[in-house]
């Protein structure tokens, strides 16, 4: 008898405080759209990560631009050095060869293309002083 009395008290308490009968209801209700909540700590950390990734993505481009410019300068220097070594043998003062090449680079020229023969003729305007190359 005590068991029955305990069960009835339990069910009465559950109906009153936890809507025990409503749990077994077969009626339907519309559920609102779920709200997406972002953890503020996650948002702060994600912002830092994105900032660092953007910085890292810019570095290779900047490094590539510097390397490209350095490569062009190196090629120009090597071409100038090759021209100096050719001219040095023809000059009476071999130390003036680099000055002459630099003067040639600063001088105005006429470009005369010959498409049939595939030749580009470069006519230098007269230098002020051929032997020293200083203008």
C-alpha positions as CSV (number, residue, x, y, z in Angstrom):
1,X,0.0,0.0,0.0
2,X,2.9,2.3,0.8
3,X,4.3,1.8,-2.7
4,X,1.1,2.8,-4.3
5,X,0.8,6.0,-2.2
6,X,4.5,6.9,-3.1
7,X,3.8,6.5,-6.8
8,X,0.7,8.7,-6.7
9,X,2.6,11.4,-4.9
10,X,5.4,11.2,-7.4
11,X,3.0,11.5,-10.4
12,X,1.0,14.3,-8.8
13,X,4.2,16.2,-8.1
14,X,5.5,15.6,-11.7
15,X,2.2,16.7,-13.3
16,X,2.2,19.9,-11.3
17,X,5.8,21.0,-11.6
18,X,7.1,19.3,-14.8
19,X,3.9,19.0,-17.0
20,X,4.2,15.2,-17.1
21,X,1.0,14.9,-19.1
22,X,2.1,17.5,-21.6
23,X,5.2,15.5,-22.5
24,X,3.2,12.8,-24.1
25,X,1.1,15.2,-26.2
26,X,1.0,14.6,-29.9
27,X,0.3,18.2,-30.9
28,X,2.9,20.1,-33.0
29,X,4.2,23.6,-32.7
30,X,6.3,25.6,-35.1
31,X,9.9,26.0,-34.0
32,X,11.6,29.3,-34.7
33,X,14.7,29.5,-36.9
34,X,17.8,28.6,-34.9
35,X,19.9,31.6,-33.9
36,X,23.6,31.4,-34.7
37,X,25.7,32.6,-31.9
38,X,29.4,33.1,-32.2
39,X,31.6,32.8,-29.2
40,X,33.3,36.2,-28.6
41,X,36.6,34.6,-27.8
42,X,36.5,32.6,-31.0
43,X,35.7,35.8,-33.0
44,X,38.7,37.6,-31.5
45,X,41.1,34.7,-32.2
46,X,39.7,34.2,-35.7
47,X,40.2,37.9,-36.4
48,X,43.9,37.6,-35.3
49,X,44.4,34.5,-37.4
50,X,42.9,36.2,-40.5
51,X,45.1,39.2,-39.9
52,X,48.3,37.1,-39.7
53,X,47.3,35.1,-42.8
54,X,46.8,38.3,-44.8
55,X,50.2,39.6,-43.7
56,X,51.8,36.3,-44.6
57,X,50.1,36.3,-48.0
58,X,51.5,39.8,-48.8
59,X,55.1,38.9,-47.9
60,X,55.9,36.6,-50.8
61,X,54.6,39.1,-53.3
62,X,56.7,41.9,-51.8
63,X,59.7,39.5,-51.7
64,X,59.1,38.5,-55.3
65,X,59.0,42.1,-56.4
66,X,62.4,42.8,-54.7
67,X,63.9,39.7,-56.2
68,X,62.7,40.6,-59.7
69,X,64.2,44.1,-59.5
70,X,67.5,42.7,-58.1
71,X,67.6,40.1,-60.9
72,X,67.1,42.8,-63.6
73,X,69.9,44.9,-62.0
74,X,72.2,41.8,-61.9
75,X,71.5,41.0,-65.6
76,X,72.2,44.7,-66.5
77,X,75.4,44.7,-64.6
78,X,76.6,41.4,-66.1
79,X,75.8,42.7,-69.6
80,X,77.7,46.0,-68.9
81,X,80.7,44.0,-67.6
82,X,80.7,41.8,-70.7
83,X,80.7,44.9,-72.9
84,X,83.5,46.5,-70.9
85,X,85.6,43.4,-71.3
86,X,85.2,43.6,-75.1
87,X,86.0,47.3,-75.3
88,X,88.9,47.2,-72.8
89,X,91.1,45.4,-75.3
90,X,90.5,48.1,-78.0
91,X,91.3,51.1,-75.8
92,X,94.7,52.5,-75.0
93,X,93.7,53.1,-71.4
94,X,91.8,50.0,-70.2
95,X,90.5,51.6,-67.0
96,X,88.3,54.1,-69.1
97,X,86.3,51.2,-70.6
98,X,83.5,51.3,-67.9
99,X,83.2,55.1,-68.2
100,X,82.8,54.8,-72.0
101,X,80.0,52.1,-71.6
102,X,78.2,54.3,-69.0
103,X,78.4,57.3,-71.3
104,X,77.0,55.2,-74.2
105,X,74.1,54.2,-71.9
106,X,73.3,57.9,-71.2
107,X,73.6,59.0,-74.8
108,X,70.6,59.5,-77.1
109,X,70.3,57.0,-79.9
110,X,68.4,56.4,-83.1
111,X,66.8,52.9,-83.4
112,X,66.6,51.7,-87.0
113,X,64.7,48.4,-87.3
114,X,65.2,46.1,-90.4
115,X,62.3,43.7,-90.2
116,X,63.3,41.7,-93.4
117,X,66.7,40.8,-92.0
118,X,65.6,40.8,-88.3
119,X,68.2,43.4,-87.3
120,X,67.8,46.4,-85.0
121,X,70.4,49.0,-85.8
122,X,71.4,51.4,-83.0
123,X,73.0,54.7,-84.1
124,X,74.7,56.6,-81.2
125,X,74.7,60.3,-81.2
126,X,78.3,61.7,-80.9
127,X,79.9,61.5,-77.5
128,X,81.6,64.6,-76.1
129,X,84.9,62.8,-75.5
130,X,85.3,59.2,-76.8
131,X,88.4,58.3,-75.0
132,X,87.2,59.0,-71.5
133,X,83.5,58.6,-72.1
134,X,82.7,61.6,-69.8
135,X,80.0,63.9,-71.2
